[in-house]
Amino acid sequence: MKAIKGKPFFRGVKLAGHKAPTENLPVERAEPRGDVAIPLRQHAGAPAEAIVAAGQHVMRGELIARAAGAVSANVHASVSGEVKAVEERADGRGGRCVHIVIAPDKVCEDAFLPPLSAPDAEAIVERIEACGIVGMGGAGFPAHVKLRPPVPVDTLIVNGAECEPYLTCDDVLMKHRSKEIVRGAKYMAKALGVNNIIVAIERNKPEAIALFEQTDLTVVALKKQYPMGAEKQLIYCCTGRKVPLGKLPAHAGVIVQNAGTAFAVCEAVERGKPLFERIVTVSGGGIASPKNLICPVGMPLSDLIDACGGVKDAVKFVAGGPMTGTALTGAESVVTKTTSGFLFLTREETNADAPTNCINCGKCADVCPMKLMPMQTEFYTNAKEYENADKYGGVLSCIECGACTYICPARRPLAQAIKTAKENLRRKKA
């Protein structure tokens, strides 16, 4: 089916691509050189609760931590071997959480679930929940929760926009596993009870678009615009519908799932394979040999660095993309279900200029895709008046795309202020 031209959205920014180093590379498998450390907080909601103990032998795909609460996700062993410890560790992103540390063996025994044959809607959702599948675009919201929306919906959008610079993991997956993504999308559509499936891809991925044009799904070719991959912008560009402030995409009749999530759903239904590995883009001017690697969850960043020939002139490590990713404190971070990439940026690829006073130019508001006032958020956050940061800056409606920080001529840390205000408002509510 010939691709439909998507609508542009207003505001946002235009970014340089930086995808060339990896967009045409095949996927290579990376094996851990030592222990893996699987975090129990790698999804939105409550951390999973460990059900294994030190000294226990586990198989690849075996359940090692059970979802805790309505919004949580199961965690599975990404290797077979012996559990060395269940302990709290730094996550490399400035926080700490419990990790299950496993020493891999050479046997690599698998513990997959039995494949499903012609499953009904509830069986599909139950399998997705059992396999611990989450949104793999970065947010990590448990997929089974999304597939039980609070209101009826009529459309499923498979998000293949991948608008972040440098990252190519979704593009590579779509080019090599399009048939599985289509089948996974159809399983999710069946679970939702909808017939309308849209595959949304930015126009800078012509090969992926061409592959999905050969399917019976609706393909929308999107303008290269940041943040095109954000749910609310994507829904508008594909359907013309607007998600009201404070509401979910389901209230516009739409559910959005990442292309990687659709692939994981296909694997779970047809092979009984839990989500314990993913494709990760390793790129940036500071890594010797950029690659797309399929890695087990819990694999240390140091092992990925070795697999890519080592670091050369990097001054900043980032988990995810440069716009929405998290700067790392070192190489102790590990791959999680939501790790789309690790970037090693040189001084030329970063801006280390010290922030200066706000000049009230309004550029941050001009580019904000949610039509918010980021400068007000920062002002009230610095004053620790977090309620006013929402009242006057609309911080709770922010999608944290980072466009405001990118465009600011004074180099104000606007995105950081937004995250600080949100965290304090969440704590107060709790």
DAQUI-V59855 format. One line per field, one symbol per residue. psi: psi as a letter, one per 20 degrees, with the letter a starting at -180 (. if undefined). A space follows every 10 residues. Layout:
psi: ???
//
This chain:
psi: ppqqpqqqqq barpqqgkih hihjqrpqpp qqicqqooqi nkrqbqqrpp jrrpiqpqqp iqpipqporh nrqqpqpirq apohqoqprq jijiaqrpqo ppoqajhmqq mrrqqpplqa ghhgghgggh jkprpjihhk pphhghjmqi qqripppook gmipqgpjgg ggghhikhgh gghhhhghhg hikqioppop pqijmhgggh ghiirjqppo pqqoppnhiq ghgggghhij qpoqpjrqhh ijjqppqqhh ggghgghggh ikornjrrpp poaqijqgnq roppqqpipq hhhhgghjjr qfkpipppob rhgirppqia jirrprhjoh rppnprhhir ojpqqrqpjk hjhhhhioij lamhhhgggh ghjkmhhhhh ghikhiipjl hjhghgioii kqmghghghg ggghhgggg.
//
